[in-house]
Amino acid sequence: MKASIITLTHRSGGHIPGYVESFLRNAAAAPDEVEFVIVENSGQPEIIELFAPLRAAGYRVTLIEAENRGFGHGCNA
């Protein structure tokens, strides 16, 4: 693993499809070089389903559910 991309989500469902599509369209790293860590900060664990195209492309995607105590806390989770 060369890079971990940490993404904090909070009611972000409308933005994630574009984020995922943009990454897949422009990715220069192989799936074994990048992992995605999704920190869900709004009590919507189903948000992970929006990252399914990354998994289908072979990228590792991990979900961490965090209590909403602000952006900084979510990033540190």
Secondary structure, DSSP 8 states (H G I E B T S, - for coil): --EEEEEEESS-TTTHHHHHHHHHHH--S-GGGEEEEEEE-SS-GGGGGGGHHHHHTT-EEEEEE---S-HHHHHH-
